[in-house]
Amino acid sequence: MDLAYKKELQNVLRNEKIVTLPQVFIGGKYMGGADVIRQLYETGELTKIIAGYPKMAPGFVCDSCGDVRFMPCTNCNGSKKVFDEDEEELKRCLECNENGLIRCPHCCS
């Protein structure tokens, strides 16, 4: 859904021999896959790591993006084009990605 996001993931995971899903990030820090998270949970370390983060109610779904984490750009409505009134022409919207999407400002801030 986002080329920059894909490149960032590839960069972070480049040293992994085999990449399985899910890959977990906490506070922007790469933690690892399901096996690592299970081990952290079983040793009690996961509770310590996530202690400072806000908790969401079970079953919470973002009203804005439906938990997709991306939504149509609010500047161009996903068209990737905006009208420049000074030059009287359409230009590429600079607020969204190559698909006309932005990160959800409500659940991905």
JOWOVEN-V107012 format. One record per residue. N is the residue number from 1. RES is the residue in one small letter. SS is DSSP state (~ for helix, > for strand, _ for the rest). Layout:
BEGIN
N;RES;SS + N;RES;SS
END
This chain:
BEGIN
1;m;_ + 2;d;_ + 3;l;~ + 4;a;~ + 5;y;~ + 6;k;~ + 7;k;~ + 8;e;~ + 9;l;~ + 10;q;~ + 11;n;~ + 12;v;~ + 13;l;_ + 14;r;_ + 15;n;_ + 16;e;_ + 17;k;_ + 18;i;_ + 19;v;_ + 20;t;_ + 21;l;_ + 22;p;_ + 23;q;> + 24;v;> + 25;f;> + 26;i;> + 27;g;_ + 28;g;_ + 29;k;> + 30;y;> + 31;m;> + 32;g;> + 33;g;> + 34;a;~ + 35;d;~ + 36;v;~ + 37;i;~ + 38;r;~ + 39;q;~ + 40;l;~ + 41;y;~ + 42;e;~ + 43;t;~ + 44;g;_ + 45;e;~ + 46;l;~ + 47;t;~ + 48;k;~ + 49;i;~ + 50;i;~ + 51;a;_ + 52;g;_ + 53;y;_ + 54;p;_ + 55;k;_ + 56;m;_ + 57;a;_ + 58;p;_ + 59;g;_ + 60;f;_ + 61;v;_ + 62;c;_ + 63;d;_ + 64;s;_ + 65;c;_ + 66;g;_ + 67;d;_ + 68;v;_ + 69;r;_ + 70;f;> + 71;m;> + 72;p;> + 73;c;_ + 74;t;_ + 75;n;_ + 76;c;_ + 77;n;_ + 78;g;_ + 79;s;_ + 80;k;_ + 81;k;> + 82;v;> + 83;f;> + 84;d;> + 85;e;_ + 86;d;_ + 87;e;_ + 88;e;_ + 89;e;> + 90;l;> + 91;k;> + 92;r;> + 93;c;_ + 94;l;_ + 95;e;_ + 96;c;_ + 97;n;_ + 98;e;_ + 99;n;_ + 100;g;_ + 101;l;> + 102;i;> + 103;r;> + 104;c;_ + 105;p;_ + 106;h;_ + 107;c;_ + 108;c;_ + 109;s;_
END
